[in-house]
């Protein structure tokens, strides 16, 4: 394989963007893997004080997760969700946010987000790490990003995720956030915000396995849990699509029924996580490595789909709302693909 090396003369600004992206990508891939071994090693080889502190911390994790699913109310520490460091990460790709309709801050929202990609960088940046643009476009609405519940039981890693505005996608966690009061005078809204918007990568691990550059394959046809949650809480569903998300990473070939796909599927069924092998670029080359490629990502936020609240969602009504989500998603893709996907003439949205 011919290696394409990065040029020696690169503007310092781009070098800094690459360095920040390296640090954040390393954190995402490595922290959840190394945190548990570090804790175990400390319990085995650490002194009495260290072991005592770790045990107290582990008890706190279990207590906090049981109490409110590890959710941080409000926007958390804003300095860690909008700063110059994360702005470099945004500008590395770059990542953009496009508003197509008003979201009144007198309701809570579920953002049905597609595609997952490898890491979900589009919503991860716009609604997690660097929320400055979101707050400009959608004032008084707190952005949250849903991820697997088990991530919030991992020591150290959970604190990083929580500080970035990530929340569990468990039923209890979503219900907690989506039933919050929208009254400006309520005690929960003393921060000046009156609404929560929770982004859910509906396709999850299954969709991530189908992520390859230029291929927009989403998993939605049989995913109706988010619709039921929206109806139970009376929360409008907002379709959102991140154009370019699938282009920042490739992965080891894993066509259906291949050995790689069968292993990934088996692990996903056991753990809920699909073991992807991403292929990106390196620090000094563009041919291979674990850094994402510099590709533009544009997250388009659609119009809200209002629902009628019901504690016991009717199956026919669930199917109706679900069909509306699929229809709006397809319309959004066709409307904006020419603008945000290069050479999009033959690009199609495939819904599984």
C-alpha positions as a Markdown table, in Angstrom:
| # | Residue | x | y | z |
|---|---|---|---|---|
| 1 | Unk | 0.0 | 0.0 | 0.0 |
| 2 | Unk | 1.3 | 3.4 | -1.0 |
| 3 | Unk | 1.5 | 5.8 | 2.0 |
| 4 | Unk | 0.5 | 9.4 | 1.4 |
| 5 | Unk | 2.5 | 11.5 | 3.8 |
| 6 | Unk | 1.4 | 14.8 | 5.2 |
| 7 | Unk | 3.4 | 17.7 | 3.9 |
| 8 | Unk | 6.1 | 19.2 | 6.2 |
| 9 | Unk | 4.8 | 22.8 | 5.7 |
| 10 | Unk | 1.4 | 22.8 | 7.4 |
| 11 | Unk | -0.1 | 26.0 | 9.0 |
| 12 | Unk | 0.3 | 25.9 | 12.8 |
| 13 | Unk | -3.5 | 26.3 | 13.1 |
| 14 | Unk | -4.0 | 22.9 | 11.4 |
| 15 | Unk | -1.3 | 21.3 | 13.4 |
| 16 | Unk | -3.1 | 22.4 | 16.6 |
| 17 | Unk | -6.4 | 21.1 | 15.3 |
| 18 | Unk | -4.8 | 17.7 | 14.6 |
| 19 | Unk | -3.2 | 17.6 | 18.1 |
| 20 | Unk | -6.6 | 18.4 | 19.8 |
| 21 | Unk | -8.3 | 15.8 | 17.7 |
| 22 | Unk | -5.7 | 13.2 | 18.6 |
| 23 | Unk | -6.2 | 13.9 | 22.3 |
| 24 | Unk | -10.0 | 13.7 | 22.1 |
| 25 | Unk | -10.1 | 10.6 | 19.8 |
| 26 | Unk | -7.6 | 8.9 | 22.1 |
| 27 | Unk | -9.8 | 9.6 | 25.1 |
| 28 | Unk | -12.9 | 8.2 | 23.4 |
| 29 | Unk | -11.2 | 5.0 | 22.3 |
| 30 | Unk | -8.9 | 4.3 | 25.2 |
| 31 | Unk | -10.4 | 5.6 | 28.4 |
| 32 | Unk | -13.2 | 3.2 | 28.7 |
| 33 | Unk | -10.8 | 0.3 | 28.0 |
| 34 | Unk | -8.1 | 1.3 | 30.5 |
| 35 | Unk | -10.2 | 2.7 | 33.3 |
| 36 | Unk | -11.3 | -0.6 | 34.8 |
| 37 | Unk | -7.8 | -2.2 | 34.7 |
| 38 | Unk | -6.4 | 0.9 | 36.4 |
| 39 | Unk | -9.0 | 0.7 | 39.2 |
| 40 | Unk | -8.5 | -3.0 | 39.6 |
| 41 | Unk | -4.7 | -2.6 | 39.8 |
| 42 | Unk | -5.1 | 0.2 | 42.3 |
| 43 | Unk | -7.3 | -2.0 | 44.5 |
| 44 | Unk | -4.8 | -4.8 | 44.4 |
| 45 | Unk | -1.5 | -3.0 | 44.7 |
| 46 | Unk | -2.5 | 0.4 | 46.2 |
| 47 | Unk | -2.1 | 1.4 | 49.8 |
| 48 | Unk | -4.9 | 1.5 | 52.4 |
| 49 | Unk | -5.8 | 5.1 | 51.7 |
| 50 | Unk | -5.9 | 4.7 | 48.0 |
| 51 | Unk | -8.0 | 1.5 | 48.2 |
| 52 | Unk | -10.4 | 3.2 | 50.6 |
| 53 | Unk | -10.9 | 6.2 | 48.4 |
| 54 | Unk | -11.5 | 4.0 | 45.4 |
| 55 | Unk | -14.1 | 1.9 | 47.3 |
| 56 | Unk | -15.9 | 5.1 | 48.3 |
| 57 | Unk | -15.8 | 6.2 | 44.7 |
| 58 | Unk | -17.3 | 2.9 | 43.4 |
| 59 | Unk | -20.1 | 3.1 | 46.0 |
| 60 | Unk | -20.8 | 6.7 | 44.9 |
| 61 | Unk | -21.0 | 5.6 | 41.3 |
| 62 | Unk | -23.6 | 2.9 | 42.1 |
| 63 | Unk | -25.6 | 5.3 | 44.4 |
| 64 | Unk | -25.5 | 8.2 | 41.8 |
| 65 | Unk | -26.6 | 5.9 | 39.0 |
| 66 | Unk | -29.4 | 4.5 | 41.0 |
| 67 | Unk | -30.5 | 7.9 | 42.2 |
| 68 | Unk | -30.9 | 9.7 | 38.9 |
| 69 | Unk | -29.1 | 7.5 | 36.2 |
| 70 | Unk | -25.9 | 9.6 | 36.6 |
| 71 | Unk | -27.6 | 12.6 | 34.9 |
| 72 | Unk | -26.1 | 16.1 | 35.5 |
| 73 | Unk | -29.0 | 18.5 | 35.6 |
| 74 | Unk | -28.7 | 21.7 | 33.6 |
| 75 | Unk | -25.8 | 22.2 | 31.2 |
| 76 | Unk | -23.1 | 21.3 | 33.7 |
| 77 | Unk | -19.8 | 23.2 | 33.7 |
| 78 | Unk | -20.2 | 25.3 | 30.6 |
| 79 | Unk | -16.5 | 26.0 | 30.4 |
| 80 | Unk | -16.1 | 22.3 | 29.6 |
| 81 | Unk | -18.8 | 22.4 | 26.9 |
| 82 | Unk | -17.7 | 25.5 | 25.0 |
| 83 | Unk | -14.0 | 26.6 | 24.9 |
| 84 | Unk | -11.2 | 27.3 | 22.5 |
| 85 | Unk | -9.8 | 23.8 | 22.8 |
| 86 | Unk | -13.0 | 22.1 | 21.6 |
| 87 | Unk | -13.4 | 24.8 | 18.9 |
| 88 | Unk | -10.2 | 23.5 | 17.4 |
| 89 | Unk | -11.8 | 20.1 | 17.4 |
| 90 | Unk | -14.9 | 21.4 | 15.6 |
| 91 | Unk | -12.8 | 23.3 | 13.0 |
| 92 | Unk | -10.7 | 20.2 | 12.3 |
| 93 | Unk | -13.5 | 18.6 | 10.2 |
| 94 | Unk | -15.2 | 21.2 | 10.3 |
| 95 | Unk | -18.6 | 20.5 | 11.9 |
| 96 | Unk | -21.6 | 22.7 | 11.2 |
| 97 | Unk | -25.1 | 23.0 | 12.5 |
| 98 | Unk | -28.1 | 24.0 | 10.4 |
| 99 | Unk | -31.5 | 25.1 | 11.7 |
| 100 | Unk | -34.5 | 24.6 | 9.5 |
| 101 | Unk | -37.4 | 25.2 | 12.0 |
| 102 | Unk | -38.0 | 26.8 | 15.3 |
| 103 | Unk | -37.9 | 24.7 | 18.5 |
| 104 | Unk | -39.9 | 26.6 | 21.1 |
| 105 | Unk | -38.3 | 26.2 | 24.6 |
| 106 | Unk | -41.7 | 25.4 | 26.2 |
| 107 | Unk | -41.4 | 21.6 | 25.4 |
| 108 | Unk | -38.8 | 18.9 | 25.8 |
| 109 | Unk | -37.6 | 17.2 | 22.6 |
| 110 | Unk | -36.2 | 13.9 | 21.3 |
| 111 | Unk | -33.8 | 14.4 | 18.4 |
| 112 | Unk | -33.9 | 11.2 | 16.3 |
| 113 | Unk | -30.3 | 11.4 | 14.9 |
| 114 | Unk | -28.8 | 9.7 | 11.9 |
| 115 | Unk | -26.4 | 8.3 | 10.8 |
| 116 | Unk | -24.4 | 6.9 | 13.8 |
| 117 | Unk | -21.1 | 6.7 | 12.0 |
| 118 | Unk | -18.2 | 5.3 | 14.0 |
| 119 | Unk | -18.3 | 7.8 | 16.9 |
| 120 | Unk | -21.3 | 10.1 | 16.2 |
| 121 | Unk | -19.0 | 13.2 | 15.9 |
| 122 | Unk | -21.6 | 15.5 | 14.4 |
| 123 | Unk | -24.0 | 15.5 | 17.4 |
| 124 | Unk | -21.2 | 14.8 | 19.8 |
| 125 | Unk | -19.6 | 18.2 | 19.0 |
| 126 | Unk | -22.7 | 20.2 | 18.3 |
| 127 | Unk | -24.7 | 19.0 | 21.3 |
| 128 | Unk | -21.9 | 17.8 | 23.6 |
| 129 | Unk | -18.4 | 19.3 | 23.5 |
| 130 | Unk | -18.9 | 22.6 | 21.8 |
| 131 | Unk | -22.5 | 23.8 | 22.3 |
| 132 | Unk | -21.9 | 27.5 | 21.6 |
| 133 | Unk | -23.5 | 27.2 | 18.1 |
| 134 | Unk | -26.4 | 25.2 | 19.4 |
| 135 | Unk | -27.2 | 27.8 | 22.1 |
| 136 | Unk | -27.1 | 30.6 | 19.5 |
| 137 | Unk | -29.7 | 28.8 | 17.3 |
| 138 | Unk | -31.8 | 27.2 | 20.0 |
| 139 | Unk | -31.7 | 29.5 | 23.0 |
| 140 | Unk | -33.0 | 28.2 | 26.4 |
| 141 | Unk | -32.8 | 24.6 | 25.2 |
| 142 | Unk | -30.3 | 22.3 | 27.0 |
| 143 | Unk | -28.6 | 19.9 | 24.6 |
| 144 | Unk | -28.0 | 16.3 | 25.7 |
| 145 | Unk | -26.5 | 13.3 | 23.9 |
| 146 | Unk | -27.7 | 9.8 | 24.7 |
| 147 | Unk | -25.3 | 6.9 | 24.9 |
| 148 | Unk | -25.3 | 3.3 | 26.4 |
| 149 | Unk | -26.4 | 3.0 | 30.0 |
| 150 | Unk | -23.4 | 0.8 | 30.9 |
| 151 | Unk | -21.0 | 3.6 | 30.0 |
| 152 | Unk | -22.0 | 5.4 | 33.2 |
| 153 | Unk | -20.8 | 2.5 | 35.4 |
| 154 | Unk | -17.2 | 2.8 | 34.1 |
| 155 | Unk | -15.1 | 4.7 | 36.6 |
| 156 | Unk | -13.4 | 7.8 | 35.4 |
| 157 | Unk | -14.8 | 7.4 | 31.9 |
| 158 | Unk | -18.3 | 8.3 | 33.2 |
| 159 | Unk | -17.1 | 11.6 | 34.6 |
| 160 | Unk | -15.7 | 12.6 | 31.2 |
| 161 | Unk | -18.9 | 11.7 | 29.4 |
| 162 | Unk | -21.1 | 13.5 | 32.0 |
| 163 | Unk | -19.0 | 16.6 | 31.7 |
| 164 | Unk | -19.6 | 16.6 | 27.9 |
| 165 | Unk | -23.4 | 16.5 | 28.4 |
| 166 | Unk | -23.9 | 12.8 | 27.6 |
| 167 | Unk | -26.7 | 10.9 | 29.3 |
| 168 | Unk | -28.0 | 7.4 | 29.5 |
| 169 | Unk | -30.5 | 6.2 | 26.9 |
| 170 | Unk | -32.2 | 4.0 | 29.5 |
| 171 | Unk | -36.0 | 4.4 | 29.8 |
| 172 | Unk | -35.6 | 5.8 | 33.3 |
| 173 | Unk | -33.0 | 8.4 | 32.2 |
| 174 | Unk | -35.0 | 9.6 | 29.2 |
| 175 | Unk | -38.2 | 9.8 | 31.2 |
| 176 | Unk | -36.3 | 11.8 | 33.9 |
| 177 | Unk | -35.1 | 14.4 | 31.4 |
| 178 | Unk | -38.2 | 14.5 | 29.1 |
| 179 | Unk | -40.7 | 15.1 | 32.0 |
| 180 | Unk | -38.8 | 18.0 | 33.4 |
| 181 | Unk | -40.9 | 21.2 | 33.9 |
| 182 | Unk | -40.9 | 23.9 | 31.2 |
| 183 | Unk | -42.0 | 26.6 | 33.6 |
| 184 | Unk | -39.4 | 29.4 | 33.8 |
| 185 | Unk | -40.2 | 29.8 | 37.5 |
| 186 | Unk | -39.6 | 26.1 | 38.4 |
| 187 | Unk | -36.6 | 25.4 | 40.6 |
| 188 | Unk | -35.1 | 23.1 | 37.9 |
| 189 | Unk | -34.9 | 26.1 | 35.5 |
| 190 | Unk | -33.0 | 28.6 | 37.6 |
| 191 | Unk | -30.2 | 28.4 | 35.0 |
| 192 | Unk | -32.4 | 30.3 | 32.6 |
| 193 | Unk | -33.1 | 27.3 | 30.4 |
| 194 | Unk | -36.6 | 25.8 | 30.2 |
| 195 | Unk | -36.2 | 22.8 | 27.9 |
| 196 | Unk | -34.2 | 19.6 | 27.3 |
| 197 | Unk | -33.3 | 18.2 | 23.9 |
| 198 | Unk | -32.0 | 14.7 | 24.0 |
| 199 | Unk | -30.3 | 13.4 | 20.9 |
| 200 | Unk | -30.6 | 9.6 | 20.3 |
| 201 | Unk | -28.6 | 7.8 | 17.7 |
| 202 | Unk | -31.5 | 5.5 | 16.9 |
| 203 | Unk | -29.5 | 3.0 | 14.8 |
| 204 | Unk | -27.0 | 2.4 | 17.5 |
| 205 | Unk | -24.4 | -0.3 | 17.3 |
| 206 | Unk | -26.1 | -2.0 | 14.4 |
| 207 | Unk | -26.0 | 1.1 | 12.3 |
| 208 | Unk | -22.4 | 1.7 | 13.2 |
| 209 | Unk | -21.4 | -1.6 | 11.6 |
| 210 | Unk | -22.8 | -0.4 | 8.3 |
| 211 | Unk | -20.8 | 2.9 | 8.4 |
| 212 | Unk | -18.5 | 3.2 | 5.4 |
| 213 | Unk | -17.6 | 6.4 | 3.4 |
| 214 | Unk | -20.2 | 7.4 | 0.9 |
| 215 | Unk | -22.8 | 4.9 | 2.2 |
| 216 | Unk | -25.8 | 6.2 | 4.0 |
| 217 | Unk | -27.4 | 3.1 | 5.6 |
| 218 | Unk | -29.5 | 3.7 | 8.6 |
| 219 | Unk | -31.3 | 1.3 | 11.0 |
| 220 | Unk | -34.8 | 2.6 | 11.6 |
| 221 | Unk | -37.6 | 0.3 | 10.3 |
| 222 | Unk | -37.9 | -1.7 | 13.5 |
| 223 | Unk | -36.7 | 0.9 | 16.0 |
| 224 | Unk | -39.8 | 2.2 | 17.6 |
| 225 | Unk | -38.8 | 2.6 | 21.3 |
| 226 | Unk | -37.9 | 6.3 | 20.9 |
| 227 | Unk | -41.4 | 6.9 | 19.4 |
| 228 | Unk | -43.1 | 5.2 | 22.4 |
| 229 | Unk | -41.0 | 7.3 | 24.8 |
| 230 | Unk | -41.9 | 10.5 | 22.9 |
| 231 | Unk | -45.6 | 9.6 | 23.2 |
| 232 | Unk | -45.4 | 8.7 | 26.9 |
| 233 | Unk | -43.7 | 12.0 | 27.7 |
| 234 | Unk | -45.5 | 14.1 | 25.1 |
| 235 | Unk | -42.1 | 15.1 | 23.6 |
| 236 | Unk | -42.0 | 16.1 | 19.9 |
| 237 | Unk | -39.6 | 14.1 | 17.8 |
| 238 | Unk | -37.1 | 16.1 | 15.7 |
| 239 | Unk | -35.4 | 14.3 | 12.9 |
| 240 | Unk | -31.8 | 15.3 | 12.4 |
| 241 | Unk | -29.2 | 14.2 | 9.8 |
| 242 | Unk | -25.4 | 14.6 | 9.9 |
| 243 | Unk | -24.2 | 14.7 | 6.3 |
| 244 | Unk | -20.6 | 13.6 | 6.0 |
| 245 | Unk | -20.6 | 11.6 | 9.3 |
| 246 | Unk | -19.9 | 8.4 | 7.5 |
| 247 | Unk | -16.9 | 9.9 | 5.6 |
| 248 | Unk | -14.5 | 10.6 | 8.5 |
| 249 | Unk | -13.7 | 7.0 | 9.2 |
| 250 | Unk | -13.8 | 3.8 | 7.2 |
| 251 | Unk | -13.6 | 0.4 | 8.9 |
| 252 | Unk | -12.2 | -3.1 | 8.2 |
| 253 | Unk | -14.5 | -4.6 | 5.5 |
| 254 | Unk | -17.4 | -6.4 | 7.2 |
| 255 | Unk | -20.0 | -7.3 | 4.6 |
| 256 | Unk | -23.1 | -9.2 | 5.8 |
| 257 | Unk | -22.4 | -12.9 | 6.6 |
| 258 | Unk | -18.6 | -12.3 | 6.6 |
| 259 | Unk | -16.6 | -13.6 | 9.5 |
| 260 | Unk | -15.9 | -10.1 | 10.8 |
| 261 | Unk | -19.6 | -9.2 | 10.7 |
| 262 | Unk | -20.6 | -12.4 | 12.5 |
| 263 | Unk | -18.1 | -11.8 | 15.3 |
| 264 | Unk | -19.3 | -8.2 | 15.6 |
| 265 | Unk | -22.9 | -9.3 | 15.8 |
| 266 | Unk | -22.2 | -11.9 | 18.4 |
| 267 | Unk | -20.3 | -9.4 | 20.6 |
| 268 | Unk | -23.1 | -6.8 | 20.1 |
| 269 | Unk | -25.7 | -9.3 | 21.2 |
| 270 | Unk | -23.7 | -10.0 | 24.4 |
| 271 | Unk | -22.6 | -6.5 | 25.3 |
| 272 | Unk | -24.7 | -4.1 | 23.3 |
| 273 | Unk | -21.4 | -2.8 | 21.8 |
| 274 | Unk | -20.2 | -3.7 | 18.3 |
| 275 | Unk | -16.4 | -4.0 | 18.2 |
| 276 | Unk | -15.5 | -1.8 | 15.2 |
| 277 | Unk | -12.0 | -1.6 | 13.7 |
| 278 | Unk | -11.9 | 2.0 | 12.4 |
| 279 | Unk | -9.6 | 3.0 | 9.6 |
| 280 | Unk | -8.7 | 6.7 | 9.5 |
| 281 | Unk | -5.5 | 8.6 | 9.0 |
| 282 | Unk | -2.3 | 9.0 | 11.0 |
| 283 | Unk | -0.6 | 12.0 | 12.6 |
| 284 | Unk | 1.9 | 12.3 | 9.8 |
| 285 | Unk | 0.1 | 10.4 | 7.0 |
| 286 | Unk | -3.2 | 10.3 | 5.3 |
| 287 | Unk | -3.3 | 6.6 | 4.5 |
| 288 | Unk | -3.9 | 4.8 | 7.8 |
| 289 | Unk | -4.3 | 5.4 | 11.5 |
| 290 | Unk | -7.0 | 5.9 | 14.1 |
| 291 | Unk | -7.5 | 9.7 | 13.6 |
| 292 | Unk | -10.7 | 10.7 | 11.7 |
| 293 | Unk | -10.2 | 12.2 | 8.3 |
| 294 | Unk | -10.8 | 15.9 | 7.7 |
| 295 | Unk | -14.3 | 15.8 | 6.2 |
| 296 | Unk | -17.0 | 18.3 | 6.5 |
| 297 | Unk | -19.9 | 17.3 | 8.7 |
| 298 | Unk | -23.2 | 19.2 | 8.6 |
| 299 | Unk | -25.9 | 18.4 | 11.1 |
| 300 | Unk | -29.3 | 19.5 | 9.8 |
| 301 | Unk | -32.0 | 19.8 | 12.4 |
| 302 | Unk | -35.5 | 19.2 | 11.0 |
| 303 | Unk | -38.9 | 20.4 | 12.1 |
| 304 | Unk | -40.5 | 18.9 | 15.2 |
| 305 | Unk | -43.1 | 16.1 | 14.9 |
| 306 | Unk | -45.7 | 16.7 | 17.6 |
| 307 | Unk | -47.3 | 13.8 | 19.3 |
| 308 | Unk | -50.3 | 13.2 | 21.5 |
| 309 | Unk | -49.3 | 12.2 | 25.0 |
| 310 | Unk | -50.4 | 8.9 | 26.3 |
| 311 | Unk | -49.3 | 6.6 | 29.1 |
| 312 | Unk | -50.2 | 3.6 | 27.0 |
| 313 | Unk | -49.2 | 4.3 | 23.4 |
| 314 | Unk | -51.5 | 2.7 | 20.9 |
| 315 | Unk | -49.7 | 0.4 | 18.4 |
| 316 | Unk | -51.4 | 2.0 | 15.4 |
| 317 | Unk | -50.5 | 5.5 | 16.6 |
| 318 | Unk | -46.9 | 4.4 | 17.2 |
| 319 | Unk | -46.7 | 3.1 | 13.6 |
| 320 | Unk | -48.2 | 6.3 | 12.3 |
| 321 | Unk | -45.7 | 8.6 | 14.1 |
| 322 | Unk | -42.8 | 6.2 | 13.2 |
| 323 | Unk | -43.8 | 6.4 | 9.5 |
| 324 | Unk | -43.8 | 10.2 | 9.7 |
| 325 | Unk | -40.3 | 10.1 | 11.1 |
| 326 | Unk | -39.1 | 7.9 | 8.2 |
| 327 | Unk | -40.9 | 10.1 | 5.6 |
| 328 | Unk | -39.5 | 13.4 | 7.0 |
| 329 | Unk | -36.0 | 11.8 | 7.2 |
| 330 | Unk | -36.1 | 10.8 | 3.6 |
| 331 | Unk | -37.4 | 14.2 | 2.5 |
| 332 | Unk | -34.6 | 15.9 | 4.5 |
| 333 | Unk | -31.9 | 13.7 | 2.9 |
| 334 | Unk | -33.2 | 14.4 | -0.6 |
| 335 | Unk | -33.5 | 18.1 | 0.0 |
| 336 | Unk | -30.1 | 18.7 | 1.3 |
| 337 | Unk | -27.8 | 16.0 | -0.1 |
| 338 | Unk | -26.9 | 18.0 | -3.2 |
| 339 | Unk | -25.8 | 20.9 | -1.0 |
| 340 | Unk | -23.8 | 18.9 | 1.6 |
| 341 | Unk | -22.6 | 15.7 | -0.2 |
| 342 | Unk | -20.0 | 16.0 | -3.0 |
| 343 | Unk | -21.0 | 14.2 | -6.2 |
| 344 | Unk | -24.3 | 13.2 | -4.6 |
| 345 | Unk | -26.1 | 12.2 | -7.9 |
| 346 | Unk | -26.0 | 8.5 | -7.2 |
| 347 | Unk | -26.0 | 8.7 | -3.4 |
| 348 | Unk | -29.1 | 7.1 | -1.8 |
| 349 | Unk | -30.5 | 6.8 | 1.7 |
| 350 | Unk | -31.0 | 3.1 | 2.6 |
| 351 | Unk | -33.3 | 2.5 | 5.5 |
| 352 | Unk | -33.1 | -1.0 | 7.2 |
